[in-house]
């Protein structure tokens, strides 16, 4: 899950859209990616 979280964090910082759901290994990985993305958003104050 750490890789998915890191991927979400970096996606936000690089203004990348989320990947397709089929690229994840399940709902837990999707949730980790979103958590990383949202935490980066909060951290950047956007």
N, C-alpha and C positions, 0 to 999 in steps of 0.2 A: 504494500500500500504506500510505502514511502516514495517509491518511484512515481506513482500516480500523483501524489501530493506535490512532489517537486515539479512534475510536468505541468500541473495546473498553475503553480506559482510562476514558472518561467513563461508560460503561455500568456499570462496577464502582463508580465513585464515586457514582453515582446509584441504585444497587441495581436496575438494570434487567436483565431476562433477555436472553440472546442472541437476535438476530433469527433468523428462519427461514433455512435454507441457501439457499433460492431468492433471497434478497435480496442475496447475494454474487455477485461476478462470477467465481468460481472458487475452487479450493482454496487458492491463494496468499493470496487476500483473507481467507478464513476463518482461515487460520493467522495472518495479521497481526492480525486482530481478537482472536483468542485470546491471542496474545502480549501485546497491549496490556492485555487484561483481567487476565492473570496477573501482569504486571509491576506493575500498579496494586495488585493484591492483596498482592504482596510488599512494595511500598512502604508500604502502609498497615499492614502487619504483622498482617493478619488470617489 
